Every structure is written in C-alpha cells, then in structure tokens.
Amino acid sequence: MKTTDHQLVVAVSSRALFDLEDEHRIFETEGIAAYRRYQIDNRNKPLAPGVAFPFIKRLLGLNKLFPSDEPFRVVVLSRNSPETGQRFFSSCRYYNLPIKAGAFTSGQSTFPYIEAFDASLFLSANKENVMRAISRRHPAGLVLPVDVSRIHQEGGEDDDAELRIAFDFDGVIIDDEAEREYQKDGLAGFERHETDKKETPHSPGPLSKLFRKLAQFQELDARRGENDPYYKPAIRVSIVTARGAPSEERLITTLKSLGMRAAELFLMDGLSKSRVLNVMRPHIFFDDQLSHLEQTATVIPSVLVPFGVNNLQPAPKSEE
C-alpha cells in the first residue's frame, strides 16, 4: 500500500489546473445538464493550461531528479462528476502530468478530503470552498482568475529547471498575531512587539506544513549536490514581505524553527512587492491580502490565502 509520509502532496481542483472558464460559464448560464453534455462531447479535446499549470508541471517534473523518492505528488479534488472528470485525466495524459489519484464529488464540497489525501496545499478556483477549508484550518489557497495566456509566455525552460515559489510571511506561513498588533498599535507598536519577541518563533499559519515539507525537500536536494561543483538547487523558496528591519529578527527565528535554511528574504519595508516579484518571476506566489496580489496576478500565478484579520468573514454555515 502506498503512503505519502515522505512526500509533499498538493491537491488541485480541475479549474485551477486547467482553463475551464468557458465551461464554467456554460454551467452558470445553461445549467449542469448542458455543462455535462459539453464536457462529455469534448472529453478527448485537451483542456488549455490554467493558472496553476506552470507550478504543478514544474513540481511534478522535479521527480525525475529523485526517481527512487518521488518527493512530489499531485491529486485532484474536483466537484465534477466522474463522467465529466474523464476530460481532466485525458488532458493530464496529453500534457504528461502523472496525476492518478483524487476525488470527483458530483457537486459536493471537496475540502473535507484535503486531510484524507494528506495534502499540504489545496489550490482551488472556488472561493467558497477555499474559505470553508481555511476556516477549518486546512492549507488552502484561492487561485486568482487572470488572462492565462499572459502567464504562460515564459517558455523555453525544460521540466527539470528550477521551481520558484514565493510567499508572503504574516498570515500565510505564520499566524496573524503580528498583523493584529500592527492594526492595534500601528507600526511603532508592531516593531516593539516583534523586537520584544525576537527569540520566540511565531505560531504556525495556514501554509506552515507546506513550508516545512519544502524545507525537508531542500535537505534532500542538498545531498544531491554534495559532490557536484555545478549543482543548482531544484527549488528556490522566497519570502517577500512588507516587513522591514528590525522585525526581520523574529522572522529569521521562525524560519529556523520551521527547518528552513535556504530561503531568500526580501524585506520591502512597505514598498510594492511587485518590484521584486516581476524580476524573480515565481511560478506561484502566496499572499493573504488581495491588494498585494492585484499588483502581480496579471503576469504571475497568484494565490490568495484568505486567513486572519485581513480576511474576516461571517462564520460559514454548517453543512448538512
């Protein structure tokens, strides 16, 4: 029986991985029967890549570097029915994406199955699904809709090239304690609070499990390069935060507690994050504030993590 103990598992919805916006409009305007008929009639027509496609393809491509370990696994969590899900797997085969496991729930919520598949991240284009997942402390992110063709212009890189992942810090990797302090007492109060606790790691945030798994992979990857003078890391992990000094001390304390030693750190001190992200061109960027992502989403696959004080929502209704 297969286990995922040694793997980093990413769960992805069909609409996050592939461009299903036209099909989604059919669903919204003509109903489920028309949607199903369209998907079945086109089941052998490959879907176009979606926003999360560059990240997922590059992530799975890195398994070629570690054939005995296969550190990365991707599963699908889709609200499609099994029959309409045929097109998803057909498209995966067309693009050589080795995605073989998942759930097709015929309209039911998919977030309850994040833990069942041991996923460290769930990427979805369904806002309600992501909000419910986050409210139950599952690691989820909302893939922002964009003109997909613009973010697939990079080209030229093979599947074994480096994977670049960028994170905001507060409310993404850690909880929103510091952000609450900032909103309560302003910048001076925030800096005083963080300086006083510079030796105390922050509590985990929604994507802390993902971050820890990436740290474990970096250790594995470093062993690959021990005797290779031309070694390049397979994954570059970057923190792009609005913080500035002196609050970096507690940030670094926290990174060490999570096992991360090789993250690149960009302290923007209030400057626009797009300044460095447009240079770095990560394959995916996670932030808890939509205002930050609106500056990057047109060219960089961007994911909202709707957690904490910046995303307060009414409590979700219980599901019967």
C-alpha positions as CSV (number, residue, x, y, z in Angstrom):
1,M,0.0,0.0,0.0
2,K,1.3,3.4,-1.0
3,T,2.0,6.0,1.7
4,T,2.6,9.8,1.5
5,D,4.8,10.1,4.6
6,H,7.9,11.1,2.6
7,Q,6.0,13.1,0.0
8,L,4.8,16.7,-0.4
9,V,1.2,16.3,-1.6
10,V,-0.6,19.1,-3.5
11,A,-4.3,18.9,-4.1
12,V,-5.6,20.9,-7.1
13,S,-9.1,21.5,-8.5
14,S,-9.7,20.9,-12.2
15,R,-10.5,24.6,-12.7
16,A,-7.2,25.7,-11.0
17,L,-5.0,23.4,-13.1
18,F,-6.8,23.8,-16.4
19,D,-8.6,26.8,-18.1
20,L,-12.2,25.9,-17.6
21,E,-13.7,29.4,-17.6
22,D,-15.7,28.9,-20.8
23,E,-17.1,25.6,-19.5
24,H,-17.8,27.3,-16.1
25,R,-19.9,30.0,-17.9
26,I,-21.9,27.2,-19.6
27,F,-22.5,25.8,-16.1
28,E,-23.6,29.2,-14.8
29,T,-25.8,30.2,-17.7
30,E,-27.2,26.9,-19.1
31,G,-27.1,24.6,-16.1
32,I,-25.5,21.4,-15.0
33,A,-27.0,19.2,-17.8
34,A,-25.6,21.4,-20.6
35,Y,-22.2,21.5,-18.8
36,R,-22.1,17.7,-18.5
37,R,-23.1,17.3,-22.1
38,Y,-20.4,19.7,-23.3
39,Q,-17.7,18.0,-21.2
40,I,-18.6,14.5,-22.4
41,D,-18.8,15.6,-26.0
42,N,-15.3,17.2,-25.7
43,R,-13.8,14.5,-23.5
44,N,-11.0,13.9,-26.0
45,K,-10.2,17.5,-26.5
46,P,-7.3,18.6,-24.2
47,L,-8.1,21.5,-21.9
48,A,-5.8,24.5,-22.1
49,P,-3.4,25.1,-19.2
50,G,-4.8,27.1,-16.3
51,V,-3.2,29.4,-13.7
52,A,-1.7,26.7,-11.5
53,F,-0.4,24.7,-14.5
54,P,3.2,26.1,-14.6
55,F,3.6,25.4,-10.9
56,I,2.1,21.9,-11.0
57,K,4.0,20.8,-14.2
58,R,7.4,22.1,-12.8
59,L,6.7,20.5,-9.4
60,L,6.0,17.0,-10.9
61,G,8.9,17.4,-13.3
62,L,11.3,17.5,-10.3
63,N,10.5,13.9,-9.5
64,K,12.8,13.0,-12.4
65,L,15.7,14.2,-10.3
66,F,14.7,11.8,-7.5
67,P,13.3,8.7,-9.2
68,S,13.6,6.5,-6.1
69,D,12.0,9.0,-3.7
70,E,9.4,10.8,-5.9
71,P,9.1,13.5,-3.3
72,F,6.1,15.3,-5.0
73,R,2.6,14.0,-5.6
74,V,-0.4,15.8,-7.0
75,V,-4.0,14.7,-6.6
76,V,-7.2,16.2,-8.0
77,L,-10.2,17.3,-5.8
78,S,-12.9,18.2,-8.2
79,R,-16.6,18.9,-7.9
80,N,-17.1,17.4,-11.3
81,S,-18.9,14.1,-11.8
82,P,-16.8,11.0,-12.7
83,E,-18.0,11.1,-16.3
84,T,-17.1,14.7,-16.8
85,G,-13.8,14.1,-15.0
86,Q,-12.7,11.9,-17.9
87,R,-11.6,15.1,-19.7
88,F,-9.4,16.0,-16.8
89,F,-7.4,12.8,-16.9
90,S,-7.3,12.8,-20.7
91,S,-5.8,16.3,-20.5
92,C,-3.3,15.2,-17.9
93,R,-2.1,12.4,-20.2
94,Y,-1.9,14.8,-23.1
95,Y,0.5,17.1,-21.1
96,N,2.4,14.2,-19.5
97,L,1.2,15.1,-16.0
98,P,1.4,12.0,-13.8
99,I,-1.8,12.7,-11.8
100,K,-3.6,9.5,-11.0
101,A,-5.4,10.0,-7.7
102,G,-8.2,12.2,-6.4
103,A,-11.9,12.7,-5.9
104,F,-14.8,13.6,-8.1
105,T,-17.7,14.6,-5.9
106,S,-20.5,15.4,-8.3
107,G,-21.1,18.9,-6.9
108,Q,-20.3,18.2,-3.2
109,S,-17.7,20.2,-1.4
110,T,-14.2,18.8,-1.9
111,F,-12.3,20.5,1.0
112,P,-13.3,17.7,3.6
113,Y,-10.9,15.4,1.6
114,I,-7.8,17.6,1.9
115,E,-6.7,15.7,5.1
116,A,-7.7,12.3,3.6
117,F,-5.1,12.8,0.9
118,D,-2.6,14.2,3.3
119,A,-2.3,17.4,1.2
120,S,0.0,20.2,2.4
121,L,-1.8,22.6,-0.1
122,F,-5.2,22.7,-1.8
123,L,-5.4,25.0,-4.8
124,S,-8.9,25.9,-6.0
125,A,-10.7,28.5,-8.1
126,N,-13.8,28.2,-5.9
127,K,-13.8,31.0,-3.3
128,E,-16.4,29.4,-1.0
129,N,-14.6,26.1,-1.0
130,V,-11.3,27.8,0.0
131,M,-12.9,29.9,2.7
132,R,-14.5,26.8,4.3
133,A,-11.2,25.0,4.1
134,I,-9.3,27.8,5.8
135,S,-12.0,28.2,8.5
136,R,-11.3,24.5,9.4
137,R,-7.5,25.1,9.4
138,H,-6.8,23.3,6.1
139,P,-4.0,24.6,3.9
140,A,-5.9,26.1,1.0
141,G,-5.5,29.0,-1.5
142,L,-7.7,30.7,-4.0
143,V,-6.2,30.8,-7.5
144,L,-7.0,34.2,-8.9
145,P,-8.5,34.4,-12.3
146,V,-6.4,36.1,-15.0
147,D,-5.7,36.2,-18.7
148,V,-4.0,32.8,-18.7
149,S,-2.1,33.4,-21.9
150,R,-0.1,36.1,-20.3
151,I,1.4,33.9,-17.5
152,H,2.4,31.2,-20.0
153,Q,4.7,33.3,-22.0
154,E,7.8,32.4,-20.1
155,G,8.5,29.3,-22.2
156,G,11.9,27.9,-23.1
157,E,12.5,26.2,-19.7
158,D,12.6,22.4,-19.6
159,D,10.7,20.5,-16.9
160,D,13.9,19.9,-14.9
161,A,14.7,23.6,-14.4
162,E,14.3,25.2,-11.0
163,L,10.9,25.8,-9.4
164,R,10.4,29.2,-7.9
165,I,7.9,29.7,-5.1
166,A,7.3,33.0,-3.3
167,F,5.5,33.5,0.0
168,D,4.3,36.4,2.0
169,F,5.0,35.8,5.7
170,D,2.4,37.0,8.1
171,G,-1.0,35.3,7.7
172,V,0.5,32.7,5.2
173,I,3.5,30.9,6.7
174,I,2.7,32.1,10.3
175,D,-0.5,33.2,12.1
176,D,-1.7,36.8,12.1
177,E,-0.5,37.7,15.6
178,A,1.9,40.4,14.3
179,E,-0.7,41.8,11.9
180,R,-3.2,42.2,14.7
181,E,-0.6,44.0,16.7
182,Y,0.1,46.3,13.7
183,Q,-3.6,47.1,13.3
184,K,-4.0,47.7,17.0
185,D,-0.9,49.9,17.8
186,G,0.5,50.9,14.4
187,L,4.0,50.4,13.0
188,A,5.7,51.5,16.2
189,G,3.7,49.1,18.3
190,F,4.3,46.3,15.8
191,E,8.1,46.8,15.7
192,R,8.2,47.0,19.5
193,H,6.2,43.7,19.8
194,E,8.4,41.9,17.3
195,T,11.6,43.1,18.9
196,D,10.5,42.0,22.3
197,K,9.7,38.5,20.9
198,K,12.7,38.2,18.6
199,E,13.8,34.9,20.1
200,T,10.2,33.5,20.1
201,P,9.1,31.7,16.9
202,H,5.7,32.7,15.6
203,S,2.8,30.2,15.7
204,P,2.1,28.2,12.5
205,G,-0.1,29.7,9.8
206,P,-2.2,28.0,7.1
207,L,0.8,27.1,4.9
208,S,3.3,26.1,7.6
209,K,3.0,22.4,6.7
210,L,3.8,23.2,3.1
211,F,6.8,25.3,4.2
212,R,8.1,22.5,6.4
213,K,7.8,20.0,3.6
214,L,9.7,22.3,1.3
215,A,12.5,22.6,3.9
216,Q,12.7,18.8,4.1
217,F,13.0,18.6,0.3
218,Q,15.8,21.2,0.3
219,E,17.8,18.9,2.6
220,L,17.2,16.0,0.2
221,D,18.2,18.2,-2.7
222,A,21.3,19.4,-1.0
223,R,22.6,15.8,-0.7
224,R,22.1,15.5,-4.5
225,G,24.6,18.3,-4.9
226,E,27.2,17.4,-2.4
227,N,29.8,16.3,-4.9
228,D,28.7,18.4,-7.9
229,P,30.5,21.7,-8.4
230,Y,27.9,22.8,-10.9
231,Y,24.9,22.0,-8.6
232,K,21.9,24.3,-8.7
233,P,19.1,23.9,-6.2
234,A,15.9,22.4,-7.7
235,I,13.6,24.7,-5.7
236,R,14.1,28.4,-4.8
237,V,11.9,29.5,-1.9
238,S,11.5,33.2,-1.4
239,I,9.9,35.3,1.4
240,V,8.6,38.6,0.0
241,T,7.2,40.6,3.0
242,A,6.1,44.1,3.7
243,R,8.2,44.0,6.9
244,G,11.4,45.9,7.3
245,A,14.2,45.9,9.9
246,P,14.2,45.3,12.9
247,S,11.2,42.9,12.6
248,E,13.4,40.6,10.5
249,E,14.9,39.1,13.6
250,R,11.8,37.2,14.7
251,L,11.1,36.3,11.1
252,I,14.5,34.6,10.9
253,T,14.0,32.9,14.3
254,T,10.7,31.5,12.9
255,L,12.3,30.2,9.7
256,K,14.9,28.3,11.7
257,S,12.2,26.7,13.8
258,L,10.4,25.5,10.6
259,G,13.7,23.9,9.4
260,M,14.1,26.4,6.5
261,R,17.8,27.3,6.0
262,A,17.9,28.3,2.3
263,A,15.0,30.8,1.8
264,E,15.7,34.1,0.0
265,L,14.4,37.0,2.0
266,F,13.1,40.3,0.6
267,L,12.2,43.0,3.2
268,M,10.1,45.5,1.3
269,D,9.5,47.9,4.2
270,G,6.2,49.0,2.7
271,L,7.3,49.1,-0.9
272,S,5.3,47.3,-3.6
273,K,6.1,43.5,-3.7
274,S,5.7,43.6,-7.4
275,R,9.1,45.3,-7.7
276,V,11.0,42.1,-6.9
277,L,8.3,39.6,-8.0
278,N,8.4,40.9,-11.5
279,V,12.2,40.3,-11.5
280,M,12.0,36.9,-9.8
281,R,9.1,35.6,-11.8
282,P,8.0,32.9,-9.4
283,H,5.8,30.0,-10.7
284,I,3.4,30.8,-7.8
285,F,3.0,33.5,-5.2
286,F,1.0,33.2,-2.0
287,D,-0.3,36.3,0.0
288,D,-3.1,36.9,2.4
289,Q,-4.0,40.3,1.1
290,L,-5.8,40.7,-2.2
291,S,-4.5,44.3,-2.6
292,H,-0.9,42.9,-2.9
293,L,-1.9,40.2,-5.3
294,E,-3.8,42.6,-7.6
295,Q,-0.4,44.1,-8.5
296,T,1.1,40.8,-9.6
297,A,-1.7,38.5,-10.8
298,T,-1.7,39.7,-14.4
299,V,1.8,38.2,-15.0
300,I,2.5,35.9,-12.0
301,P,0.3,32.9,-10.9
302,S,-1.1,34.4,-7.7
303,V,-2.9,32.7,-4.8
304,L,-4.9,34.3,-2.1
305,V,-4.7,32.7,1.3
306,P,-7.9,34.1,3.0
307,F,-6.7,33.8,6.6
308,G,-6.7,36.0,9.6
309,V,-7.7,39.6,10.5
310,N,-7.3,40.8,6.9
311,N,-9.9,38.3,5.7
312,L,-12.6,38.3,8.5
313,Q,-15.7,36.7,7.2
314,P,-19.0,35.6,8.8
315,A,-18.8,32.1,10.2
316,P,-19.7,29.6,7.4
317,K,-23.0,27.8,7.6
318,S,-22.7,24.3,8.8
319,E,-23.1,21.6,6.1
320,E,-25.9,19.1,6.4
